[in-house]
Amino acid sequence: MKIGLQILWYFAFPWVLLLCAGTFFQYYDFKNDSHFLEIKRVAVASGWYLPFFYCHIIASSTILLLGFFQFSKWVYNNRPLHKVLGKIYVFGVLAFGAPGAYVMTLFVNRGPGVFISFLLQNTLWVAATLAAWIYIKNRKIDEHVQMMRRSYALAFGAVTLRFYIWCCTVFGNGVSFKHNYIIIAFLSWVPNLIVVELLNYYDRKKQVVYQSPVPGLKS
């Protein structure tokens, strides 16, 4: 399990950095002349899309990077730092990242399947983040950790989505709206949650073993 987590860590971190750096260098000047926004000309013309788009990409890039380090032992054991980064993460998701994603989802033009995937992913993201915040307020540490893993797995869907798009472009025939995109839309976050659920199950199983009474001893 530890080896698997280390592999995931070293595989994921370069992609997080690449996404965050790419977002900054592509959109830092707010010129609205990127290839993606050219595709979204109709959405941009509505007047609603751009403000929420920038809210989403700026907040999501920030919380992806900060949230990644929340799971490191050094940050986790540094309680003041962990608390500050956690507040930034929760506030970033609930106030900027998720609202921006909801509005962007309304302008998805890649079919109802992709729309449902993004809508469901974002709703679960809000629910998991809010639940994690409530758990820590009630000092339920284990539940908080497990829910934050779910929250970050859903946020990490932004990274895996672009990884699959890159794979389809380099090794396939690109992204087809009718076939490939609906597959990778769900593939970007469902496997992430499955991995997290396995990790949470493994942790709960360890806790049960540690808490089990030693045979032959009276409590």
N, CA, C and O of each residue as an XYZ file, in Angstrom:
876
protein
N       0.836     -1.210      0.000
C       0.000      0.000      0.000
C       0.869      1.257      0.000
O       0.602      2.195     -0.752
N       1.918      1.281      0.850
C       2.776      2.457      0.924
C       3.504      2.694     -0.395
O       3.649      3.832     -0.839
N       3.962      1.601     -1.019
C       4.661      1.726     -2.298
C       3.716      2.273     -3.363
O       4.092      3.123     -4.169
N       2.480      1.770     -3.352
C       1.480      2.245     -4.305
C       1.187      3.720     -4.133
O       1.044      4.445     -5.118
N       1.094      4.173     -2.891
C       0.833      5.587     -2.619
C       2.002      6.454     -3.054
O       1.806      7.556     -3.565
N       3.225      5.957     -2.852
C       4.394      6.717     -3.288
C       4.436      6.854     -4.804
O       4.814      7.900     -5.332
N       4.045      5.790     -5.499
C       3.999      5.845     -6.957
C       2.962      6.871     -7.404
O       3.218      7.678     -8.297
N       1.798      6.831     -6.778
C       0.758      7.806     -7.102
C       1.234      9.225     -6.826
O       0.978     10.137     -7.612
N       1.928      9.406     -5.707
C       2.414     10.736     -5.327
C       3.368     11.286     -6.386
O       3.188     12.406     -6.864
N       4.385     10.498     -6.753
C       5.394     10.978     -7.703
C       4.846     11.070     -9.128
O       5.353     11.844     -9.939
N       3.814     10.284     -9.435
C       3.182     10.390    -10.746
C       2.288     11.618    -10.810
O       2.256     12.315    -11.824
N       1.560     11.885     -9.728
C       0.559     12.943     -9.734
C       1.175     14.335     -9.643
O       0.692     15.268    -10.284
N       2.236     14.482     -8.854
C       2.760     15.818     -8.585
C       3.202     16.565     -9.849
O       2.871     17.742     -9.991
N       3.932     15.932    -10.772
C       4.306     16.666    -11.997
C       3.101     17.139    -12.787
O       3.133     18.215    -13.385
N       2.022     16.334    -12.794
C       0.829     16.730    -13.541
C       0.112     17.885    -12.858
O      -0.438     18.759    -13.528
N       0.112     17.894    -11.528
C      -0.478     19.023    -10.806
C       0.294     20.301    -11.118
O      -0.302     21.338    -11.410
N       1.625     20.220    -11.054
C       2.459     21.378    -11.361
C       2.253     21.842    -12.801
O       2.168     23.040    -13.069
N       2.173     20.893    -13.714
C       2.005     21.225    -15.129
C       0.681     21.938    -15.363
O       0.624     22.923    -16.100
N      -0.384     21.443    -14.738
C      -1.695     22.068    -14.909
C      -1.719     23.466    -14.313
O      -2.207     24.401    -14.946
N      -1.199     23.617    -13.108
C      -1.218     24.916    -12.430
C      -0.356     25.934    -13.176
O      -0.768     27.077    -13.373
N       0.845     25.515    -13.589
C       1.727     26.419    -14.323
C       1.136     26.771    -15.681
O       1.192     27.923    -16.112
N       0.566     25.769    -16.357
C      -0.047     26.020    -17.658
C      -1.207     26.990    -17.573
O      -1.377     27.847    -18.440
N      -2.007     26.851    -16.521
C      -3.137     27.765    -16.323
C      -2.650     29.185    -16.103
O      -3.199     30.133    -16.665
N      -1.607     29.329    -15.277
C      -1.090     30.662    -14.985
C      -0.541     31.331    -16.243
O      -0.909     32.466    -16.548
N       0.329     30.647    -16.973
C       0.982     31.264    -18.124
C       0.029     31.475    -19.302
O       0.273     32.318    -20.165
N      -1.061     30.699    -19.327
C      -2.006     30.846    -20.429
C      -3.040     31.940    -20.182
O      -3.523     32.577    -21.118
N      -3.379     32.153    -18.888
C      -4.501     33.055    -18.602
C      -4.151     34.232    -17.691
O      -5.036     35.002    -17.319
N      -2.872     34.383    -17.325
C      -2.531     35.421    -16.346
C      -2.802     36.833    -16.847
O      -3.010     37.738    -16.038
N      -2.806     37.046    -18.176
C      -2.987     38.397    -18.711
C      -4.450     38.724    -19.019
O      -4.769     39.849    -19.405
N      -5.347     37.731    -18.847
C      -6.791     37.935    -19.052
C      -7.096     38.501    -20.456
O      -8.003     39.320    -20.606
N      -6.356     38.076    -21.459
C      -6.594     38.585    -22.810
C      -7.729     37.850    -23.535
O      -8.221     38.314    -24.563
N      -8.132     36.717    -22.996
C      -9.271     35.969    -23.554
C      -9.023     35.510    -24.997
O      -9.964     35.384    -25.780
N      -7.752     35.262    -25.347
C      -7.448     34.861    -26.719
C      -6.930     33.428    -26.813
O      -6.318     33.053    -27.813
N      -7.176     32.623    -25.768
C      -6.707     31.240    -25.777
C      -7.562     30.401    -26.723
O      -8.673     30.781    -27.094
N      -7.012     29.255    -27.098
C      -7.744     28.342    -27.992
C      -9.054     27.885    -27.348
O     -10.084     27.790    -28.016
N      -9.002     27.604    -26.046
C     -10.211     27.131    -25.356
C     -11.315     28.189    -25.392
O     -12.471     27.868    -25.669
N     -10.969     29.435    -25.115
C     -11.979     30.498    -25.107
C     -12.459     30.831    -26.516
O     -13.572     31.325    -26.699
N     -11.619     30.558    -27.507
C     -12.070     30.723    -28.895
C     -13.182     29.734    -29.201
O     -14.155     30.061    -29.881
N     -13.022     28.507    -28.684
C     -14.066     27.490    -28.869
C     -15.349     27.905    -28.162
O     -16.451     27.592    -28.613
N     -15.190     28.618    -27.041
C     -16.322     29.013    -26.209
C     -16.824     30.430    -26.544
O     -17.301     31.139    -25.658
N     -16.720     30.838    -27.797
C     -17.096     32.204    -28.167
C     -18.537     32.523    -27.810
O     -18.827     33.621    -27.335
N     -19.441     31.586    -28.031
C     -20.861     31.816    -27.722
C     -21.056     31.992    -26.223
O     -21.796     32.874    -25.787
N     -20.391     31.152    -25.435
C     -20.494     31.261    -23.979
C     -19.918     32.585    -23.494
O     -20.507     33.246    -22.639
N     -18.763     32.974    -24.039
C     -18.133     34.235    -23.647
C     -19.037     35.415    -23.978
O     -19.133     36.366    -23.202
N     -19.698     35.354    -25.131
C     -20.577     36.440    -25.560
C     -21.773     36.625    -24.642
O     -22.389     37.691    -24.637
N     -22.113     35.595    -23.860
C     -23.255     35.700    -22.950
C     -22.988     36.685    -21.816
O     -23.926     37.223    -21.228
N     -21.722     36.922    -21.507
C     -21.366     37.816    -20.413
C     -21.279     37.128    -19.063
O     -20.732     37.695    -18.117
N     -21.804     35.923    -18.955
C     -21.799     35.169    -17.700
C     -20.561     34.285    -17.569
O     -20.063     34.049    -16.468
N     -20.084     33.812    -18.687
C     -19.091     32.741    -18.664
C     -17.736     33.177    -18.116
O     -17.192     32.526    -17.225
N     -17.189     34.269    -18.638
C     -15.816     34.645    -18.299
C     -15.564     34.855    -16.803
O     -14.585     34.317    -16.286
N     -16.414     35.622    -16.075
C     -16.121     35.820    -14.644
C     -16.051     34.510    -13.874
O     -15.165     34.319    -13.040
N     -16.986     33.610    -14.155
C     -17.000     32.333    -13.441
C     -15.877     31.420    -13.941
O     -15.344     30.616    -13.176
N     -15.521     31.541    -15.211
C     -14.405     30.769    -15.752
C     -13.114     31.107    -15.022
O     -12.389     30.208    -14.598
N     -12.820     32.395    -14.871
C     -11.594     32.805    -14.189
C     -11.637     32.466    -12.700
O     -10.620     32.087    -12.118
N     -12.802     32.601    -12.091
C     -12.939     32.185    -10.687
C     -12.586     30.715    -10.532
O     -11.878     30.322     -9.604
N     -13.090     29.917    -11.454
C     -12.878     28.474    -11.358
C     -11.417     28.092    -11.584
O     -10.846     27.345    -10.790
N     -10.808     28.595    -12.655
C      -9.454     28.129    -12.980
C      -8.418     28.659    -11.994
O      -7.456     27.959    -11.678
N      -8.601     29.884    -11.505
C      -7.645     30.430    -10.542
C      -7.761     29.716     -9.200
O      -6.759     29.311     -8.609
N      -9.016     29.567     -8.720
C      -9.231     28.895     -7.442
C      -8.824     27.429     -7.521
O      -8.175     26.914     -6.610
N      -9.198     26.757     -8.597
C      -8.907     25.326     -8.716
C      -7.408     25.064     -8.799
O      -6.918     24.098     -8.213
N      -6.676     25.909     -9.516
C      -5.225     25.735     -9.590
C      -4.588     25.908     -8.222
O      -3.678     25.167     -7.851
N      -5.075     26.894     -7.474
C      -4.524     27.159     -6.140
C      -4.792     26.003     -5.189
O      -3.887     25.531     -4.501
N      -6.048     25.549     -5.153
C      -6.397     24.507     -4.194
C      -5.846     23.149     -4.598
O      -5.599     22.302     -3.739
N      -5.650     22.929     -5.899
C      -5.011     21.679     -6.321
C      -3.593     21.590     -5.788
O      -3.165     20.540     -5.309
N      -2.866     22.694     -5.871
C      -1.483     22.703     -5.419
C      -1.394     22.651     -3.898
O      -0.631     21.859     -3.344
N      -2.177     23.499     -3.220
C      -2.150     23.507     -1.758
C      -2.705     22.210     -1.181
O      -2.155     21.663     -0.225
N      -3.786     21.726     -1.761
C      -4.417     20.501     -1.265
C      -3.529     19.295     -1.398
O      -3.604     18.372     -0.587
N      -2.673     19.287     -2.426
C      -1.772     18.158     -2.632
C      -0.844     17.974     -1.438
O      -0.584     16.851     -1.007
N      -0.346     19.099     -0.905
C       0.600     19.024      0.205
C      -0.092     18.774      1.547
O       0.571     18.459      2.535
N      -1.410     18.911      1.588
C      -2.132     18.636      2.832
C      -1.994     17.187      3.266
O      -2.161     16.867      4.443
N      -1.691     16.314      2.321
C      -1.584     14.896      2.637
C      -0.147     14.468      2.956
O       0.101     13.298      3.245
N       0.790     15.405      2.904
C       2.163     15.075      3.294
C       2.267     15.079      4.817
O       1.571     15.836      5.494
N       3.136     14.233      5.343
C       3.272     14.119      6.801
C       3.767     15.417      7.416
O       3.350     15.793      8.511
N       4.665     16.104      6.701
C       5.246     17.335      7.259
C       4.170     18.403      7.459
O       4.120     19.049      8.505
N       3.322     18.584      6.466
C       2.250     19.586      6.586
C       1.190     19.110      7.570
O       0.704     19.892      8.386
N       0.833     17.839      7.497
C      -0.221     17.313      8.380
C       0.183     17.437      9.843
O      -0.654     17.740     10.694
N       1.452     17.205     10.143
C       1.914     17.297     11.534
C       2.158     18.730     11.991
O       2.287     18.990     13.187
N       2.219     19.648     11.054
C       2.334     21.068     11.384
C       0.916     21.631     11.477
O       0.378     22.148     10.498
N       0.324     21.526     12.653
C      -1.104     21.802     12.798
C      -1.513     23.212     12.368
O      -2.518     23.356     11.672
N      -0.768     24.267     12.758
C      -1.176     25.611     12.311
C      -1.180     25.753     10.789
O      -2.106     26.326     10.216
N      -0.134     25.225     10.136
C      -0.059     25.303      8.679
C      -1.161     24.487      8.030
O      -1.808     24.941      7.085
N      -1.374     23.280      8.541
C      -2.427     22.413      8.008
C      -3.794     23.084      8.121
O      -4.622     22.982      7.216
N      -4.018     23.759      9.223
C      -5.301     24.428      9.452
C      -5.507     25.586      8.481
O      -6.594     25.759      7.930
N      -4.458     26.375      8.277
C      -4.554     27.520      7.359
C      -4.787     27.048      5.923
O      -5.665     27.564      5.231
N      -4.003     26.070      5.480
C      -4.173     25.553      4.125
C      -5.543     24.905      3.946
O      -6.146     24.990      2.876
N      -6.028     24.257      5.007
C      -7.354     23.645      4.941
C      -8.455     24.677      4.765
O      -9.398     24.462      4.003
N      -8.336     25.795      5.468
C      -9.329     26.863      5.334
C      -9.311     27.464      3.930
O     -10.357     27.755      3.350
N      -8.100     27.644      3.395
C      -7.988     28.170      2.031
C      -8.624     27.201      1.043
O      -9.322     27.613      0.116
N      -8.376     25.908      1.249
C      -8.930     24.892      0.355
C     -10.459     24.916      0.387
O     -11.101     24.994     -0.661
N     -11.035     24.850      1.574
C     -12.491     24.806      1.701
C     -13.124     26.074      1.136
O     -14.103     26.007      0.392
N     -12.563     27.226      1.491
C     -13.091     28.492      0.995
C     -12.956     28.580     -0.525
O     -13.869     29.042     -1.209
N     -11.816     28.135     -1.046
C     -11.598     28.171     -2.486
C     -12.585     27.312     -3.247
O     -13.076     27.708     -4.305
N     -12.882     26.123     -2.706
C     -13.839     25.227     -3.357
C     -15.251     25.801     -3.312
O     -15.906     25.938     -4.345
N     -15.714     26.134     -2.111
C     -17.106     26.510     -1.925
C     -17.437     27.901     -2.456
O     -18.562     28.138     -2.896
N     -16.477     28.824     -2.421
C     -16.767     30.207     -2.821
C     -16.412     30.493     -4.282
O     -17.022     31.362     -4.904
N     -15.434     29.771     -4.834
C     -14.971     30.108     -6.176
C     -14.941     28.915     -7.130
O     -15.551     28.956     -8.198
N     -14.227     27.846     -6.742
C     -14.039     26.724     -7.646
C     -15.326     26.062     -8.087
O     -15.575     25.920     -9.284
N     -16.149     25.655     -7.129
C     -17.386     24.947     -7.448
C     -18.433     25.844     -8.119
O     -19.022     25.418     -9.114
N     -18.700     27.078     -7.623
C     -19.647     27.951     -8.332
C     -19.227     28.213     -9.776
O     -20.062     28.222    -10.681
N     -17.917     28.428     -9.985
C     -17.441     28.630    -11.347
C     -17.675     27.407    -12.214
O     -18.049     27.526    -13.381
N     -17.455     26.231    -11.642
C     -17.659     24.994    -12.395
C     -19.125     24.789    -12.748
O     -19.431     24.301    -13.836
N     -20.035     25.153    -11.851
C     -21.467     25.017    -12.141
C     -21.860     25.857    -13.341
O     -22.562     25.380    -14.232
N     -21.411     27.111    -13.371
C     -21.759     27.989    -14.497
C     -21.114     27.485    -15.788
O     -21.751     27.493    -16.841
N     -19.853     27.046    -15.713
C     -19.192     26.508    -16.898
C     -19.913     25.272    -17.421
O     -19.991     25.062    -18.632
N     -20.443     24.453    -16.511
C     -21.162     23.248    -16.918
C     -22.408     23.587    -17.719
O     -22.789     22.837    -18.618
N     -23.046     24.706    -17.406
C     -24.239     25.116    -18.144
C     -23.949     25.377    -19.616
O     -24.853     25.331    -20.450
N     -22.690     25.652    -19.933
C     -22.306     25.963    -21.304
C     -21.568     24.813    -21.977
O     -20.964     24.996    -23.034
N     -21.614     23.635    -21.373
C     -21.002     22.460    -21.993
C     -21.772     22.111    -23.266
O     -22.996     21.988    -23.243
N     -21.062     21.956    -24.353
C     -21.711     21.657    -25.639
C     -21.252     20.320    -26.204
O     -21.115     20.148    -27.416
N     -21.017     19.375    -25.290
C     -20.504     18.074    -25.725
C     -21.459     16.939    -25.396
O     -21.035     15.796    -25.221
N     -22.733     17.248    -25.314
C     -23.739     16.222    -25.126
C     -24.191     16.080    -23.687
O     -23.501     16.514    -22.764
N     -25.375     15.458    -23.494
C     -25.938     15.326    -22.142
C     -25.114     14.452    -21.215
O     -25.109     14.675    -20.004
N     -24.413     13.455    -21.762
C     -23.597     12.578    -20.915
C     -22.470     13.321    -20.246
O     -22.225     13.141    -19.053
N     -21.771     14.165    -21.008
C     -20.676     14.964    -20.453
C     -21.216     15.983    -19.456
O     -20.607     16.224    -18.414
N     -22.364     16.580    -19.782
C     -23.005     17.532    -18.876
C     -23.324     16.876    -17.533
O     -23.056     17.451    -16.478
N     -23.895     15.675    -17.574
C     -24.249     14.966    -16.348
C     -23.000     14.618    -15.547
O     -22.992     14.728    -14.321
N     -21.945     14.199    -16.242
C     -20.695     13.843    -15.559
C     -20.135     15.031    -14.794
O     -19.803     14.910    -13.615
N     -20.026     16.181    -15.456
C     -19.473     17.366    -14.798
C     -20.372     17.862    -13.672
O     -19.887     18.292    -12.625
N     -21.682     17.801    -13.891
C     -22.621     18.250    -12.862
C     -22.545     17.358    -11.631
O     -22.544     17.849    -10.503
N     -22.483     16.058    -11.845
C     -22.403     15.106    -10.740
C     -21.072     15.234    -10.010
O     -21.031     15.222     -8.780
N     -19.996     15.355    -10.759
C     -18.670     15.522    -10.153
C     -18.620     16.765     -9.269
O     -18.119     16.714     -8.146
N     -19.137     17.876     -9.775
C     -19.087     19.124     -9.025
C     -19.949     19.072     -7.770
O     -19.563     19.585     -6.719
N     -21.129     18.443     -7.887
C     -22.024     18.330     -6.734
C     -21.404     17.459     -5.645
O     -21.482     17.792     -4.462
N     -20.795     16.361     -6.036
C     -20.106     15.501     -5.068
C     -18.923     16.228     -4.443
O     -18.621     16.034     -3.265
N     -18.252     17.063     -5.232
C     -17.119     17.857     -4.741
C     -17.562     18.808     -3.635
O     -16.916     18.910     -2.592
N     -18.660     19.493     -3.874
C     -19.205     20.408     -2.858
C     -19.611     19.637     -1.613
O     -19.288     20.034     -0.494
N     -20.322     18.528     -1.814
C     -20.818     17.740     -0.683
C     -19.667     17.189      0.156
O     -19.716     17.247      1.385
N     -18.635     16.656     -0.491
C     -17.503     16.075      0.234
C     -16.729     17.155      0.989
O     -16.325     16.947      2.133
N     -16.524     18.300      0.353
C     -15.779     19.391      1.001
C     -16.542     19.939      2.193
O     -15.963     20.174      3.253
N     -17.834     20.142      2.021
C     -18.668     20.652      3.113
C     -18.729     19.662      4.263
O     -18.650     20.053      5.427
N     -18.869     18.375      3.942
C     -18.910     17.341      4.974
C     -17.583     17.275      5.728
O     -17.571     17.109      6.948
N     -16.467     17.405      5.008
C     -15.149     17.384      5.658
C     -15.009     18.547      6.627
O     -14.450     18.386      7.712
N     -15.505     19.701      6.251
C     -15.448     20.883      7.124
C     -16.308     20.686      8.373
O     -15.903     21.049      9.477
N     -17.491     20.112      8.188
C     -18.384     19.856      9.326
C     -17.759     18.834     10.274
O     -17.831     18.985     11.494
N     -17.148     17.796      9.708
C     -16.519     16.765     10.537
C     -15.395     17.348     11.394
O     -15.285     17.023     12.576
N     -14.560     18.206     10.804
C     -13.443     18.740     11.590
C     -13.950     19.718     12.638
O     -13.343     19.842     13.701
N     -15.035     20.408     12.369
C     -15.627     21.299     13.358
C     -16.137     20.509     14.560
O     -16.139     21.007     15.685
N     -16.567     19.282     14.312
C     -17.055     18.399     15.370
C     -15.964     17.453     15.889
O     -16.245     16.496     16.611
N     -14.714     17.745     15.504
C     -13.540     16.989     15.953
C     -13.607     15.490     15.609
O     -13.115     14.651     16.363
N     -14.202     15.178     14.496
C     -14.220     13.804     14.003
C     -13.099     13.676     12.963
O     -13.323     13.820     11.761
N     -11.899     13.402     13.457
C     -10.696     13.476     12.645
C     -10.691     12.434     11.529
O     -10.423     12.766     10.374
N     -10.983     11.186     11.863
C     -10.926     10.122     10.864
C     -11.915     10.366      9.729
O     -11.585     10.199      8.555
N     -13.123     10.761     10.094
C     -14.139     11.040      9.078
C     -13.734     12.234      8.223
O     -13.976     12.259      7.016
N     -13.113     13.222      8.864
C     -12.638     14.404      8.143
C     -11.584     14.024      7.105
O     -11.658     14.457      5.956
N     -10.612     13.222      7.507
C      -9.544     12.812      6.606
C     -10.109     12.047      5.414
O      -9.736     12.301      4.269
N     -11.009     11.108      5.694
C     -11.580     10.306      4.622
C     -12.389     11.162      3.645
O     -12.344     10.941      2.435
N     -13.124     12.134      4.175
C     -13.934     12.986      3.304
C     -13.073     13.953      2.505
O     -13.395     14.266      1.359
N     -11.969     14.434      3.105
C     -11.072     15.303      2.362
C     -10.380     14.546      1.233
O     -10.102     15.123      0.181
N     -10.107     13.288      1.437
C      -9.555     12.480      0.356
C     -10.533     12.424     -0.810
O     -10.140     12.551     -1.969
N     -11.808     12.233     -0.493
C     -12.826     12.214     -1.549
C     -12.889     13.559     -2.269
O     -12.977     13.621     -3.496
N     -12.842     14.624     -1.488
C     -12.906     15.961     -2.066
C     -11.736     16.191     -3.021
O     -11.926     16.677     -4.136
N     -10.532     15.842     -2.585
C      -9.369     16.089     -3.438
C      -9.362     15.151     -4.648
O      -8.893     15.533     -5.720
N      -9.869     13.948     -4.488
C      -9.965     13.035     -5.624
C     -10.839     13.624     -6.718
O     -10.550     13.477     -7.906
N     -11.916     14.295     -6.308
C     -12.809     14.934     -7.274
C     -12.154     16.173     -7.882
O     -12.308     16.433     -9.076
N     -11.425     16.936     -7.067
C     -10.694     18.092     -7.596
C      -9.617     17.633     -8.578
O      -9.375     18.276     -9.599
N      -8.977     16.514     -8.250
C      -7.909     15.978     -9.092
C      -8.428     15.513    -10.448
O      -7.648     15.259    -11.366
N      -9.748     15.405    -10.567
C     -10.350     15.074    -11.856
C      -9.967     16.059    -12.943
O      -9.937     15.696    -14.119
N      -9.670     17.310    -12.571
C      -9.210     18.298    -13.553
C      -7.882     17.878    -14.160
O      -7.624     18.121    -15.339
N      -7.040     17.246    -13.347
C      -5.727     16.794    -13.815
C      -5.874     15.551    -14.680
O      -5.321     15.480    -15.777
N      -6.623     14.572    -14.182
C      -6.763     13.321    -14.940
C      -7.528     13.534    -16.252
O      -7.259     12.848    -17.239
N      -8.476     14.478    -16.273
C      -9.194     14.781    -17.510
C      -8.213     15.231    -18.595
O      -8.266     14.755    -19.729
N      -7.329     16.143    -18.234
C      -6.360     16.643    -19.211
C      -5.318     15.591    -19.570
O      -4.782     15.591    -20.679
N      -5.032     14.694    -18.627
C      -4.116     13.592    -18.939
C      -4.723     12.680    -19.996
O      -4.040     12.271    -20.935
N      -6.011     12.360    -19.844
C      -6.673     11.495    -20.823
C      -6.826     12.196    -22.175
O      -6.697     11.558    -23.220
N      -7.100     13.506    -22.160
C      -7.179     14.254    -23.417
C      -5.830     14.215    -24.132
O      -5.758     14.038    -25.348
N      -4.760     14.384    -23.346
C      -3.417     14.311    -23.918
C      -3.148     12.932    -24.509
O      -2.594     12.829    -25.603
N      -3.531     11.878    -23.803
C      -3.332     10.509    -24.289
C      -4.108     10.269    -25.584
O      -3.591      9.665    -26.524
N      -5.363     10.750    -25.624
C      -6.185     10.576    -26.827
C      -5.584     11.332    -28.008
O      -5.642     10.866    -29.146
N      -5.013     12.485    -27.735
C      -4.437     13.303    -28.795
C      -3.138     12.711    -29.320
O      -2.907     12.678    -30.528
N      -2.288     12.243    -28.407
C      -0.969     11.745    -28.800
C      -1.027     10.318    -29.337
O      -0.384     10.001    -30.338
N      -1.801      9.456    -28.669
C      -1.803      8.035    -29.014
C      -3.055      7.596    -29.771
O      -3.127      6.461    -30.243
N      -4.045      8.490    -29.890
C      -5.284      8.132    -30.558
C      -5.613      9.075    -31.696
O      -4.730      9.623    -32.355
N      -6.906      9.249    -31.910
C      -7.374     10.100    -33.000
C      -8.007     11.387    -32.481
O      -8.863     11.981    -33.136
N      -7.574     11.806    -31.300
C      -8.132     13.036    -30.742
C      -9.357     12.748    -29.896
O      -9.656     11.597    -29.577
N     -10.060     13.808    -29.538
C     -11.232     13.694    -28.672
C     -12.490     13.856    -29.508
O     -12.769     14.935    -30.030
N     -13.236     12.786    -29.628
C     -14.512     12.835    -30.340
C     -15.607     13.224    -29.367
O     -15.697     12.651    -28.281
N     -16.440     14.187    -29.732
C     -17.511     14.641    -28.843
C     -18.495     13.512    -28.541
O     -19.030     13.442    -27.434
N     -18.738     12.641    -29.494
C     -19.784     11.636    -29.322
C     -19.288     10.393    -28.598
O     -20.087      9.681    -27.989
N     -18.014     10.121    -28.649
C     -17.517      8.857    -28.108
C     -16.449      9.067    -27.029
O     -16.686      8.788    -25.854
N     -15.298      9.549    -27.424
C     -14.180      9.620    -26.472
C     -14.463     10.529    -25.283
O     -14.139     10.181    -24.148
N     -15.066     11.691    -25.533
C     -15.156     12.674    -24.458
C     -16.078     12.227    -23.337
O     -15.784     12.475    -22.167
N     -17.169     11.583    -23.660
C     -18.073     11.130    -22.599
C     -17.404     10.047    -21.752
O     -17.665      9.940    -20.554
N     -16.543      9.247    -22.380
C     -15.822      8.212    -21.634
C     -14.818      8.843    -20.688
O     -14.780      8.506    -19.505
N     -14.005      9.756    -21.200
C     -12.977     10.341    -20.348
C     -13.568     11.306    -19.332
O     -12.941     11.570    -18.306
N     -14.764     11.843    -19.592
C     -15.406     12.720    -18.608
C     -15.670     11.948    -17.317
O     -15.380     12.442    -16.227
N     -16.213     10.747    -17.437
C     -16.456      9.921    -16.248
C     -15.157      9.277    -15.756
O     -14.955      9.105    -14.554
N     -14.279      8.924    -16.702
C     -13.023      8.278    -16.331
C     -12.118      9.219    -15.543
O     -11.223      8.768    -14.828
N     -12.349     10.532    -15.672
C     -11.475     11.499    -15.011
C     -11.678     11.548    -13.505
O     -10.778     11.967    -12.778
N     -12.865     11.122    -13.014
C     -13.091     11.236    -11.569
C     -13.598      9.957    -10.898
O     -13.361      9.769     -9.705
N     -14.280      9.084    -11.616
C     -14.804      7.860    -10.988
C     -13.671      6.953    -10.487
O     -13.726      6.520     -9.336
N     -12.646      6.646    -11.296
C     -11.534      5.838    -10.771
C     -10.819      6.505     -9.597
O     -10.338      5.821     -8.694
N     -10.747      7.845     -9.606
C     -10.123      8.551     -8.478
C     -10.848      8.226     -7.180
O     -10.221      7.957     -6.155
N     -12.177      8.254     -7.236
C     -12.968      7.951     -6.042
C     -12.809      6.489     -5.627
O     -12.786      6.178     -4.436
N     -12.700      5.603     -6.598
C     -12.524      4.185     -6.283
C     -11.212      3.964     -5.536
O     -11.177      3.223     -4.554
N     -10.131      4.604     -5.994
C      -8.835      4.501     -5.319
C      -8.934      5.022     -3.893
O      -8.402      4.411     -2.966
N      -9.618      6.155     -3.716
C      -9.766      6.740     -2.379
C     -10.594      5.837     -1.479
O     -10.272      5.677     -0.302
N     -11.652      5.247     -2.013
C     -12.476      4.349     -1.200
C     -11.685      3.131     -0.767
O     -11.867      2.645      0.349
N     -10.813      2.629     -1.624
C      -9.945      1.508     -1.244
C      -8.985      1.925     -0.141
O      -8.728      1.165      0.792
N      -8.457      3.135     -0.255
C      -7.547      3.650      0.765
C      -8.274      3.842      2.096
O      -7.748      3.498      3.155
N      -9.482      4.391      2.035
C     -10.273      4.580      3.255
C     -10.632      3.242      3.892
O     -10.606      3.098      5.115
N     -10.964      2.272      3.055
C     -11.288      0.937      3.572
C     -10.077      0.309      4.255
O     -10.197     -0.315      5.309
N      -8.909      0.483      3.639
C      -7.675     -0.055      4.206
C      -7.392      0.582      5.574
O      -6.992     -0.107      6.513
N      -7.600      1.894      5.679
C      -7.369      2.590      6.945
C      -8.356      2.151      8.018
O      -7.977      1.951      9.171
N      -9.629      2.000      7.636
C     -10.634      1.547      8.617
C     -10.324      0.134      9.097
O     -10.519     -0.187     10.269
N      -9.846     -0.701      8.194
C      -9.488     -2.067      8.556
C      -8.316     -2.079      9.528
O      -8.299     -2.867     10.474
N      -7.333     -1.204      9.298
C      -6.189     -1.105     10.211
C      -6.639     -0.669     11.596
O      -6.156     -1.185     12.603
N      -7.570      0.288     11.645
C      -8.050      0.788     12.933
C      -8.766     -0.306     13.710
O      -8.626     -0.401     14.930
N      -9.527     -1.127     13.008
C     -10.235     -2.227     13.667
C      -9.238     -3.210     14.261
O      -9.433     -3.693     15.376
N      -8.153     -3.516     13.513
C      -7.134     -4.451     13.999
C      -6.446     -3.895     15.234
O      -6.234     -4.616     16.210
N      -6.092     -2.602     15.195
C      -5.395     -1.986     16.321
C      -6.282     -1.879     17.558
O      -5.794     -1.947     18.686
N      -7.587     -1.711     17.340
C      -8.496     -1.520     18.453
C      -9.050     -2.826     19.007
O      -9.685     -2.835     20.061
N      -8.810     -3.931     18.300
C      -9.330     -5.220     18.751
C      -8.608     -5.663     20.016
O      -7.389     -5.519     20.108
N      -9.335     -6.197     20.991
C      -8.700     -6.662     22.223
C      -7.822     -7.888     21.965
O      -8.126     -8.710     21.100
N      -6.752     -7.996     22.711
C      -5.863     -9.144     22.587
C      -6.542    -10.358     23.194
O      -6.991    -10.299     24.338
N      -6.628    -11.468     22.451
C      -7.285    -12.675     22.991
C      -6.639    -13.116     24.305
O      -5.416    -13.146     24.437
N      -7.494    -13.458     25.272
C      -7.014    -13.939     26.546
C      -6.863    -12.883     27.616
O      -6.674    -13.193     28.792
N      -6.951    -11.598     27.186
C      -6.825    -10.506     28.155
C      -8.199     -9.933     28.461
O      -9.023     -9.775     27.560
N      -8.449     -9.623     29.720
C      -9.721     -9.025     30.120
C      -9.596     -7.513     30.075
O      -8.589     -6.932     30.481
N     -10.657     -6.897     29.566
C     -10.660     -5.441     29.516
C     -11.015     -4.852     30.860
O     -11.067     -3.631     31.005
